[in-house]
Amino acid sequence: MLELLPKESVVLEILEAVVERCRALKAAGFTLALDDVIQL
C-alpha cells in the first residue's frame, strides 16, 4: 500500500517507542540490523 503514495511528498515516521526499544535491546547486548537498506 505504501508504494502507491507519492514519494516526493510523504515522510515515514519511526515512532519514538520503537527507537527506544531498539536502544534498550542494543544496550542489552543484541545486534540490530536494517533489512534492504539502499544508500544513494
HELIX and SHEET records of a PDB file:
HELIX    1   1 LEU A    2  LEU A    4  5                                   3    
HELIX    2   2 GLU A   16  ALA A   27  1                                  12    
END                                                                             
